[in-house]
Amino acid sequence: MGVKEATVVHQYAYQFVENIAYREDIWAIYDEVQRMIVIIEETKLNRILSSPTVSSEDKAGFVRNLRQSSYRFINDLIETLIQDENYDLLLPTLEDILLKISKSKNEYDMVVTSFQALTEEQKQRLTAIVEERFSVKVHNVIEEIDKELLGGFIVNVNHRVIDTSVRAQLGDIRKKL
Amino acid sequence: MITVLSTSATILGNFILVTASFLTLIILIRVFAWKNLTGIFEQRAEKIAGEIDAAEEKNQAAAALVKQRQVELEQSRIEGKKIIQDAVARAKVEKKHIVDQADVEAQALKDKAKLEIAAEKREAQEQLKVQVASLAVDLAGKIILEDLDQAAHSALIDRYIDRLGEK
């Protein structure tokens, strides 16, 4: 993504967050945006929206299928993107919206990648430690399983990482050897 | 008798006449033609003498030329000998130079080969070290995977969370 596109994405996201900043249901909107991102990533819709071989009409049709949110702000944003024919900026705009909401509230999603699923108690303890250490609030705990870690876990909050995985520790040992 | 005398007188008269005529002829030749006759002989003699002189001069010139050629030939021989000696001397110097240069190049190649061998040896040792370390770490990973069950993994996670809380 070039500087021009990044600027446009910032403007869309900034405008959106400005409109919902003082709403009480801001986290519900956040979750709705997050669900849309999951749908786009799972269906690989962004590839179609970025493809030069797909016509604008088809892209508009695909995007309008997403425009069924219960939140007017989200539907308006999608319609604006359609009107501007900035279909390929949909996913980066939604991701930027999540980031901006998190920043405005100092509340972020915590991504925990582990060898096996953490228990609820472990997640709570980890959340408390991360909130204290990084001085942030944790909104959602997103769990990912990766057997390549061999053990332990990796925590990622607002681009800050705690890596306790066995793989990383073995890597350190390898370097020392 | 008289006849004999008359005949003798006739012979004598003829003789005197012939002798006088001969003498007259001789005198006439000496007076009028002698110079011409002797002039021709003198001219021939002078010509022959001139030719003999010219031949002698040519002989002398040829002898001088022969001598000059002999001198030049001798000089040429000396120069040729000198050129050969110089060429031999130069060849010796060149040979020494080539041999010295070859020695230097051979030594340089030898040194370079030694350095390359040493570098390759070091690289091989490093690679071996890395491979051994990788094998050891991979083995450790496999052992951890095989030996740790779900409860052990959960305990490991708890331990890491405890450590994070302590820091």
Interface residues (C-beta under 8 A of the other chain):
Chain A: S114 F115 Q116 L118 T119 Q122 R125 L126 I129 R133 L150 G151 G152 F153 I162 T164 V166 R167 L170 G171 I173 R174 L177
Chain B: K129 V132 A133 S134 A136 V137 A140 G141 I144 L145 L148 Q150 H153 S154 L156 I157 D158 Y160 I161 R163 L164 G165
